[in-house]
Structure formats: structure tokens, C-alpha cells
């Protein structure tokens, strides 16, 4: 009975399925966002921008790495 309800609910409104998938993604991955910090490859960009202004960031991204 419950399976038939969910099958019919998802078939009639695809927005419900999209909302459920989005909610699951936010719950599983979004809870860890406050724990993210700076990684090793972020520090040289922060130092370059702080010490030599924003114009120094353009050469960092102009070449292919």
C-alpha cells in the first residue's frame, strides 16, 4: 500500500522527486560545509592577493596548470 502511494506520488509530480533528491543531498553533504576550511592549494592564492593586491591573481589563473 505504501509502495503504491510513493510510486504514484513520484509519477504524478516529478518536482516531488527532485525535491526529495535535493533534500537528501543537502542533508548528507550540506551538514559538513561548516567544517570545510582552507586547503594547501588555497594558501598561495590568499597570500598573493593579500600581499600584492588583486592584480596578482590574474597571472595565477592565466596559465594552464
PyMOL commands that set and color helices and strands:
alter all, ss='L'
color gray80, all
select helices_A, chain A and resi 2-12+14-30+33-35+43-52+55-62
alter helices_A, ss='H'
color red, helices_A
deselect
rebuild
show_as cartoon
